[in-house]
Amino acid sequence: MRVAATRAAAAAHPPSAFLLLLLLLGCASLAIGGAAMAGHVLGGVKENPAAANSAESDGLGRFAVDEHNRRENALLEFVRVVLF
């Protein structure tokens, strides 16, 4: 009986060892990927001169002002898109 119990316990370890190995590999790949991205800023502000004349930007600005006026009962007026 003791031999059978030892074999059953040994058979239970490979899945947990496999999961541990998988976790370590995942952490290593994240660390390597993070080092490769060092110095890059995601979602940073970029200047795009073409956006100032974009019909999509103007439409979005007009919509935002109209919604604000409707909700707040205000009288703001959309003039232009400003780049900063």
N, C-alpha and C positions, 0 to 999 in steps of 0.2 A: 503494500500500500504506500509506503513512503516513497518509493521510486516513482510510482504513478503520480503522486501529488507533486513531486519535484518537476516532472515533465510537464504537467499541466501549468504550473507556475511559470516555467520557462517559456511556454508557448504564449503566455499572456504578455510578455515583455516586448516582443518584436513590433507590434503595432504602436505602442507608446514610444519606443525608440525611433520608429519611422516618423512619427509625428514630431518628435523633438528634432530630428534631423531636418525635416521639412521646415520647421520654424526657424532653425538656425540659417538655413539657406535663404529663406525669405528675408530675414534680417540683414544678411550679408548683401543681398541684391539691393535692398533699400539703401544701405550705407554707401554702396558703390554708386548708385544712381544719384544720391544726394551730393556726393563729392563731384560728380560730373556736372551737376547743375549749379555748383557754387559760383557766385558772381552774377547769376541771372535772376532778375526780378520778374516774377509772374504777375500780370495784372497791373503793371506800372503805367503811369500816365505818359502818353506819347502825343506829340504834336502832329496833327494831320490837317494841313491847310485846306485840303479838298473837302473836309467835313463841314467847313463853315458855309459852303455854298450848296451843300447837299439838300435835296428836296426831302429826303428822309429825316434829316436832322431838323429842318424847319417844321415839318409836319409833326414830329414828336414834341418839339417845343411848343407849338401852337396847341396841341392836344393837352399838354401838361398845364398850360396857362388857363385854357378853357375849363378843364376839370377843377382847377383850384378856384376859379371864379364861381363855378356852379356850386361847389361844396361850401365855400366860405362866404358866398354872396358878396364877392369883392369885384373890383373893376380894374384888374391888372391888364396890361396890354403887351402882347408879344411884339418885340421889335426885331431882334436878330440873335443869331447864335454867336457867342463870344468864346474864343479860344484862350486858354490860359496855360 
